Amino acid sequence: MVLPSSVWRIPAAFGHGITFGERMYVVLLSVASELLAFAAIGLVARWGEVFPRWVPYLGGRRVPTTALVVPAALGAAAVTFVFTALTVVSEIRGTTIRGDELPSDFPGLAGGWEGAWFHLCYTPLLLWGPLLAVLTVGYRRRRAARRAAGA
């Protein structure tokens, strides 16, 4: 979900006229979003239920359910709001999230391959929040079922 947007964003950050601060922002945004997306794997992997042995003080202990469910649910809500609701509103209204007119060089307004490439890379982000919510609910139900079964 997140990787295609980073694939599009990183090369764009090193285009002509981009300042060093803007480059760092784009790179750090891409790295942070990849790390957050990877953290969702904890909702389906073993290390989301039992801390790995190499983790100091916690290795081998069960991960508290709320320690994963609360941040995942908040993240799902935030990502859904940002990438789904605000993106759809911006595309329909033709404005930025702040309400300003979209600039003429906005990638989504470009025709041809540039516009198609932009939409191909950014459209999966619309599903990130809802799918994270599905993973969160599944994790919570699975943990509740195991607790009820006495495991």
N, C-alpha and C positions, 0 to 999 in steps of 0.2 A: 504494500500500500504506500509506504513512505519512500522507498528507494527510487521509483521513477521521478518523483519531484526533485530529489537530490541530484539525480543524473542530469536533469534539465537545469537546475539552479546553479550547480558548481561551475560549469563552463561559462554561464552567463555572468558570473561574478568576476570573471577575469577578462571581460570585454573592455573595449576602449572607453575611457572616461569614468571608470569606476574607481572611487577612492580606496585607500588602504582600509579605512574603517568600515566601509561598505563591504569590501571583500571579506574582512574578518567576521562581520555580522552574518553574511551568507554562509560562510564555511561553518561557523559555530552553530548556526541555526540548523544546518544540514546534519552535523554530527549529533547535536542534541536530539533532533527528531528521530534519527536512526537508533540512538541509545534508548529512547523512550519506547519506540516500537519494539525493540528487542526485549525490553523488560516485560512486555505482554506475553512473551513465551513462558514466563513463570506461571501463568495461569493454566498451562497445559503440560508443563514439564515437571519432573520429579522435584527439582530444586524449588518449586513453588509450594511444595507440601512439606518437605524436610530440608532444613538448611544443609548444604554440603559440608562434609567433615572438615574441610580446610578453613571454614569460617570460624575465627576465634570466638570462644565463649558460647557460640550458638550451634556449632557443628553437630549434626545428628539429631537436633531437637526439631519438633514440629513447628512449622511456620504458623503463627496465629492467623486465623482466617481473615479477621478484620484488618490485619496488617497488609493484606493484598486487596481485599474487596473494596475498602474505602478509597484508597488512592486510585484504583482502577476505575471505580464508578465515577469519581470526580473527574478523572482524566477523560473518560468516555463522554461525559456530559460537556466538558470544556471543548474537546476536539470536535464533537458533533456540532456544537454551537458555532465555533470558529470556522471550520471547514465546510460545513453543510449549510447552515442557516445563512451566515453572512456571505458566503460565496454565491449562493443562489440569489440572495437579495441584490448583491452587487452586479451580478450578470443581468438580472432582469431590469434593474434600475439604470445600469450603465454608469454607475458611480463607484468610487472606492469605498472601503469600509467606513471612512470618515465622512463620506457624502460628497467628496470632490468629484468633478468630472474625470472620467478615465482619460489619461494622457493618450495622445495620438499614437505613441510608440508602445502602448500596452500590448504585451504578447497575445492576449486573448482576442484583440481586435485585428491582429495581422491576418491576412489571408494566406492561402497556399500552405506550403509545408511548415512554415514557422508557426502558424496558428494551429494547425493539426497536431504538430509535435507538442506544443504547449498543452493543449487539451488532453492529449493522450497521456502525458506525464502527470498532469494535475488532477484529472478526474478520479483516479483511485483514492485520493485523499478524502473524497466525499463519503467513502465507505469506512474509513478508519474508525471514527467514533462509534457508529452503530455496530460494527463488528467487534470492537473492544467491549461494548456493552454486552453483546451475546457471550463473549468469552467470560466476562465477569459473572454473569448470571449462571453460566454452566459451571464455573469453578465453585461458586457458592453452593449450588445444589449438590454437586459431587461431594463437597466437604460435609454438608449436612447429612447426606445419605450415609457416608462413612461413619460419622459420629453416631447416627441412629443405629447402625449395624454393630457398633461397638469396636470398630477397627481403629 
